């Protein structure tokens, strides 16, 4: 079984309860959520939530799940 801390520095698929495909590298995590550096996204909106190269904190309360690439 993989420990959550072992995923820091790994690239993962990110699923925060929306329909946009995205990947990121886990930078840090705590009891509230995970900080990712976004590496790719298929978000088409003009007002992008996830931008490649940017850091993004996603709370566990946002129905966050992720799996290793």
Helices and strands as residue ranges (DSSP letters): G 4-7, E 11-15, E 22-29, E 33-41, E 55-59, G 60-62, E 65-68
